[in-house]
């Protein structure tokens, strides 16, 4: 290998001609763009998750507000009915006939109430 | 730049040569390693950037769920104070009337009806105001 040829070789190794710098720069810019795109998508996802959670929370709060009077009221009705049923013990052996009378009276009351609108 | 032949053995990299490295291929490999190194460094910094974005996102998410949890406990408090406690008071009153509890629990019924009517009216007003 002669000196002149070696000089040519060195030129070819060092002149950078074999690296397409424009394409490399394009790749680097692409990586940067992908990070920017990821950031943007993350922000959109964050806003979407927040809006979903807010609407869901509002909906479930409203459902609770609407249903709580009925569930809590039903509990109080249960308590009152239980207390009254326990109170019937004061009639001693007559508790059973008395409770039958009360049941009949309640039924008549219901029928009377329905009959008013018949 | 056209490659200049340096010797009879380096000209083709074909079946007819006598083996060895073809320096044009070596140049491509070295250049590829060089560019690969640059791109991997850039990619590493891009990974740091993505890590930062993820960290910000997760901290914002946990801040949001903290706020949501506080809002939920305020909502529970509101429901307890405005709805459950008055009904329990009416229930206590009904229970205190002993065997007449079924009659006095009409107060509970009236309270439930009033609350429901109020909630429906409030919803209607809200819809009217918003729309």
HADDOCK unambig.tbl for C-alpha pairs under 7 A between the chains (distance, minus, plus):
assign (segid A and resid 5 and name CA) (segid B and resid 6 and name CA) 6.22 0.50 0.50
assign (segid A and resid 13 and name CA) (segid B and resid 27 and name CA) 6.63 0.50 0.50
assign (segid A and resid 17 and name CA) (segid B and resid 1 and name CA) 6.97 0.50 0.50
assign (segid A and resid 18 and name CA) (segid B and resid 28 and name CA) 6.71 0.50 0.50
assign (segid A and resid 18 and name CA) (segid B and resid 31 and name CA) 6.72 0.50 0.50
assign (segid A and resid 19 and name CA) (segid B and resid 31 and name CA) 5.94 0.50 0.50
assign (segid A and resid 28 and name CA) (segid B and resid 39 and name CA) 6.69 0.50 0.50
assign (segid A and resid 28 and name CA) (segid B and resid 42 and name CA) 6.72 0.50 0.50
assign (segid A and resid 31 and name CA) (segid B and resid 43 and name CA) 6.73 0.50 0.50
assign (segid A and resid 31 and name CA) (segid B and resid 46 and name CA) 6.80 0.50 0.50
assign (segid A and resid 32 and name CA) (segid B and resid 46 and name CA) 6.68 0.50 0.50
assign (segid A and resid 35 and name CA) (segid B and resid 46 and name CA) 6.23 0.50 0.50
assign (segid A and resid 35 and name CA) (segid B and resid 49 and name CA) 6.79 0.50 0.50
assign (segid A and resid 35 and name CA) (segid B and resid 50 and name CA) 6.34 0.50 0.50
assign (segid A and resid 39 and name CA) (segid B and resid 53 and name CA) 6.15 0.50 0.50
assign (segid A and resid 65 and name CA) (segid B and resid 79 and name CA) 6.50 0.50 0.50
assign (segid A and resid 66 and name CA) (segid B and resid 116 and name CA) 6.95 0.50 0.50
assign (segid A and resid 66 and name CA) (segid B and resid 119 and name CA) 6.94 0.50 0.50
assign (segid A and resid 69 and name CA) (segid B and resid 83 and name CA) 6.16 0.50 0.50
assign (segid A and resid 69 and name CA) (segid B and resid 112 and name CA) 5.49 0.50 0.50
assign (segid A and resid 69 and name CA) (segid B and resid 115 and name CA) 6.81 0.50 0.50
assign (segid A and resid 70 and name CA) (segid B and resid 112 and name CA) 6.54 0.50 0.50
assign (segid A and resid 72 and name CA) (segid B and resid 84 and name CA) 6.11 0.50 0.50
assign (segid A and resid 72 and name CA) (segid B and resid 87 and name CA) 6.70 0.50 0.50
assign (segid A and resid 73 and name CA) (segid B and resid 87 and name CA) 6.21 0.50 0.50
assign (segid A and resid 73 and name CA) (segid B and resid 108 and name CA) 6.28 0.50 0.50
assign (segid A and resid 73 and name CA) (segid B and resid 112 and name CA) 6.30 0.50 0.50
assign (segid A and resid 76 and name CA) (segid B and resid 88 and name CA) 6.62 0.50 0.50
assign (segid A and resid 76 and name CA) (segid B and resid 91 and name CA) 4.83 0.50 0.50
assign (segid A and resid 77 and name CA) (segid B and resid 105 and name CA) 6.45 0.50 0.50
assign (segid A and resid 79 and name CA) (segid B and resid 95 and name CA) 6.94 0.50 0.50
assign (segid A and resid 80 and name CA) (segid B and resid 91 and name CA) 6.80 0.50 0.50
assign (segid A and resid 80 and name CA) (segid B and resid 94 and name CA) 6.04 0.50 0.50
assign (segid A and resid 80 and name CA) (segid B and resid 95 and name CA) 5.08 0.50 0.50
assign (segid A and resid 80 and name CA) (segid B and resid 101 and name CA) 5.06 0.50 0.50
assign (segid A and resid 80 and name CA) (segid B and resid 102 and name CA) 5.86 0.50 0.50
assign (segid A and resid 80 and name CA) (segid B and resid 105 and name CA) 6.56 0.50 0.50
assign (segid A and resid 81 and name CA) (segid B and resid 101 and name CA) 6.60 0.50 0.50
assign (segid A and resid 81 and name CA) (segid B and resid 102 and name CA) 5.72 0.50 0.50
assign (segid A and resid 83 and name CA) (segid B and resid 95 and name CA) 6.10 0.50 0.50
assign (segid A and resid 83 and name CA) (segid B and resid 98 and name CA) 6.20 0.50 0.50
assign (segid A and resid 83 and name CA) (segid B and resid 99 and name CA) 6.78 0.50 0.50
assign (segid A and resid 83 and name CA) (segid B and resid 101 and name CA) 6.91 0.50 0.50
assign (segid A and resid 84 and name CA) (segid B and resid 98 and name CA) 5.63 0.50 0.50
assign (segid A and resid 84 and name CA) (segid B and resid 99 and name CA) 3.95 0.50 0.50
assign (segid A and resid 84 and name CA) (segid B and resid 100 and name CA) 6.42 0.50 0.50
assign (segid A and resid 84 and name CA) (segid B and resid 101 and name CA) 5.63 0.50 0.50
assign (segid A and resid 84 and name CA) (segid B and resid 102 and name CA) 6.78 0.50 0.50
assign (segid A and resid 87 and name CA) (segid B and resid 98 and name CA) 6.09 0.50 0.50
assign (segid A and resid 87 and name CA) (segid B and resid 99 and name CA) 5.17 0.50 0.50
assign (segid A and resid 88 and name CA) (segid B and resid 99 and name CA) 6.67 0.50 0.50
